[in-house]
């Protein structure tokens, strides 16, 4: 019997990997061409984040420099963590940290649950016309600027000519000084946020509720479950993942209060409870020209927010939720 010798073909890893890379590249190109209109639709958003979010991140290097606008980023001397040490040892640090966390904790406790409750109640309305009217009314404040919100607040609560004080005075009561009261400032800021954004925050929850299978409610009604039991055992568990994701994102903004709102309501009488990281960075960085120091303060705020997102996301995963990532 004659032995047949099969030719041996040497396996070259470089050739196979390059071939696979070419196929992958061509597959990606075909995917882009195939869905070119979707990519074009997403392009403005991608450019926005690239130009206004990612490229400016290069500027955080000045937090470690003694930055001078005349020398520029590349030629300004490096000082390491000197600005951070100065920031943490500053007596104002504890004050602005307390104010920022205090306002955000009040927002988390009073504001965050409201869009969920409003969405659930709107879902329970059987008359579609009433639902649309209420939605339109509660959405409208979202489109008002903080300048208008602050102006309305002054018109209502001004001690001299405010509408609320005029009504109180007409009933024989004493005028209340809300705008210059340090004890009322945090609550006033939270109430403003609730009035402006609570209605708009219901959109995601209403969308999540709309995706619930109506058969679940029918089965619950056949078993004798009332409205409250249906909400507790069907509606809330169905939107729990959305609640967790939005809560994680909200925790990531625990160091952000909103510069414009605080700046408009700020006055000397409430400075000890109104100074937050955003206004502090503006005052020190823009008005006083301490660019490196204010960048260090802003970077600290961002790092704390990142840590809170990571920790809350890990906690959500341990509780069985998907989390943000």
N, C-alpha and C positions, 0 to 999 in steps of 0.2 A: 504494500500500500504506500502510495506516495504522499508524503507529508506536505500539506499546504501551509506555506508561511504567509501569514497575514501581514501586510505592511503596517509598521508601527508609526502612528502619527503623534508627534510630540505635542503635548498640551502646553500652550503658551498662555499663562494667566493674563499677561498684559493685553494680548489680542482680544481675549474674550471680554475682559472688563471694559476695554475701549469700545468694543462693539455694543456692549450693553449700555454704555453711557450714550453712544450715538442714538441707539434706539429710544432710550429714555428722553433724550433731548428732542428727537423728532416727534415722539409722542406728546411731549409738552407743547411743542410748536403747533401740532395738530389740534390739541385741546384749546390753545389760545385762539387759533383761527376759527375753530368751531363755535366757541362761545365769545367771539370778539365783541359783540354788542353788550354782553354782560360785563366784560372787563372794561369797556369804555364807560359804562354806567358807573362802575366803581372807581374809575380813575380820578374824578374830582375829590372824592373822599380820601383816597390814598395820597394824593398830592397835598391835601390839607394837612394830614397828619405828618407827612414827611417834611413839609416846609415849616409848619408852625409848632410841631411837637418834637420831632426827632433831631432835626438839624440844630435847633437852639440848645439841645442838651449838651453840645460841645462847650457852651458858655459856662457850665458849672465849674470848669477848671479855675475860674477866677476866684472861687471860694478858697483856693489854696495859694493864691497869689496876693501880693499887694498891688492890685490892678490900677493902672493909670491909663486913661483914655488916650493920652499922648504917646505912650509906649506901645499900647496894644497888648493883646493876649500873649503873643509870642515873645515879647521882650520884657514883660512885667516880671519883677523878682518873685521867686517862690518863697512862701513863708510857712508852708505845711499846714498844721492844724491850729495856728495862732488865732485865727478869727473864731474858730469853734470854741476854743478855751475862753476867749474874751466874751463870747455870746453866753456860754453856760455860767460864767461867773458874774454876769451882769444881773443886778437886782431886778431888772425888768423881765428877765426870762421867766421866773416863776409866775409873775403877774399875767403875762400874755399866754403862758401855757394853761394857767387856771381858767382864764376867760375863754380861750378857744375850746378847751375840753368841756367847760361848763355849758356853753351855748350848744355845742354839738350833742352833748348827752341829753339836754332838754329836747333838742330836735329829734333825737333817736327815740325818746320815750313818748313824746306827745305827737310828733309829726309822722313818723314812719308807719305806725299802725293805721292812721286815718285813711290813706288811699285804699287800703285793703278793706276796711269797713264800708267805705263809700261804694266800692266796686261790688261788694257782696249785696248791699242794700239795693243798688241800682239793678242788679241781676234779678232781684226778687220782685221788681215792678212788673206787673202784667200788661199795663197799658204802654205800648211802645211810644206813643206821643208824649206822655209824661216823662218817660226815660230820656228822650231826645232833648226835651226842653231843659231838664235838670242838667244833663251833660253839657249843653251849650252854655248854660249860666255858670257852671263851676269851672269850665275850661277857659272862659274869657279872661280872668285875672292873669293867667300865665303870659298873655301877650302884652301886658302892660309892663313898661320899664320900671326899674326900681326908683327912678326919679319921680314918676307919677305916684307910686306907692308911698314914698316918703312924703310927697306933697299932700296926699290925702290924709296921712297920719298927722301931719302938722295942722291941717284944717280941722280935724276931728278933736285932737287932744291938746291943742295949744291952750295954755292957762289963761291967756287974755281973751282971745276971740274964738276959741275952739267950740265946735258945736256941742260936744259932750258936756263941757263945763257950762255952756249957756243953759242947757237943759237942767243940769244939776242945780244951777243957781236959780232957775225959775221955780224949782220945787223947794227952795229955801235951804239947800245944802251948801256945803263948802266946796270950792273948786279943788280939783285934784291936779297935781303937777306930775304928769306921767313922763314927759319928755326929758326932764332933768332929774328924775329920780333914779339913783343907782340900783335900788332894790327892784325896780320894775323894768330895767333895760333888757335883761336877758329874755324875760317873758314876752316883752313887746316884740323883740326880734323874731322869736319863734312864732308868735301869732301872725306876724306879717308873712312869714314863710308859708305857714299853713294856709292862709287866705289866698296867697298867690299860686301855690304849687300843688296843693292837696288834690284838687280836681284833675289837674293834668297827670298826676301820678297814678290815676286809676286806669289809664289806657292799657298798660301792660297786664294788669290784673283782670280787666274785663276781657281782653283777648285770651288769656289763659282759661278763664271761666267759660268762654264761648266754645272752647275745644272739648269740654266735658261731654261725655256720651249722655244724651237725654234719657236713655234707657235706665241709667243708674237711678235717676230721680223717680222714674215710673215704678221701678222695683221697690224703692224705699217707700213710696206712697202706698203701694199694695201691702207692704208689711206694717203699715200704720204709722210711719215716721212723719212727724210734723215738719214745719218749715225750719225750725231751729235745729232739729236733729239732722235734717238733710244738709244744712249748712255745715254743721260740725263734723259729720261723718263722710260727706261727699265733696262739698265745695272746697273747704279749707285743705283737706289732704291732697286734692287734685292740683291746687296751686301752690303747694308747699315748696316745690323746687324753685318756682319763680320768686317766692318770698325769700328763700335762702340766698339765691344769687344776688338779688337786689340788696339784701342785708349786708352781704360781703362787700359789694361795691360801695355801699353807704359807709361801712366801717373804714374803707380806704380813704374816705374824704373826712375823717374825723378831725383832721388838722386844718380843714378848709371851712371857713365860715361864709365867705363871700365878701369880697372887698367893697363892692359898690354899695351894698345894703348897709354895712357897718359905717362906711365913710359918710354916707348921707345922713345917718342918724347920730353921728358922733358930735359931741359937744364937750366943753370943758368940765361940766358938772358930772359927767358919767365917764370920764377918761379912764378911771381906775378899773372899770368893769367893761369898757368898750374896746380897749386896745387889744387886738388879736394879731396873729402872725402876719396876716395880709396887710393890715394897716401899718404895722411896725416896719415891715419890709419897705413899704412905700415911703414912710416918713424918713427912715434912716438911709435907704438906698437912693431914692429919687430926690427928695428935698435936701438931704444933707450930703449927698454924693459919695456915701460909703458903699461903693458897689460890691466890693469883695465881702465885706461884713454882712450885708443884707443877703447876698447870694448864699453865704454859709447858713444863715437863718432859714432861707427858703429850702435849701438842700436838706437840712435837718427835718423840716416839716414833711418833705417828700419821702424821706427814708422811713420815718415813723408810719406814714400812710402805707408804704409798701410792706412793712413788717406786719401791720394789722391785716392787710389783705391776705398775706401768706398764712398767718396764724388762723384767721377765721376760715379760710378755705380748707386748711387741714382739719380743723374741727368739724366742718360740715361733712367732709369725707368720712370721718370717723363715725358720724351720726347716720351714715348711709346715703347721704346726698351726693350729687355729682360735683357740685362746686362750680367755680368759674373756669378752672383749667384742670 
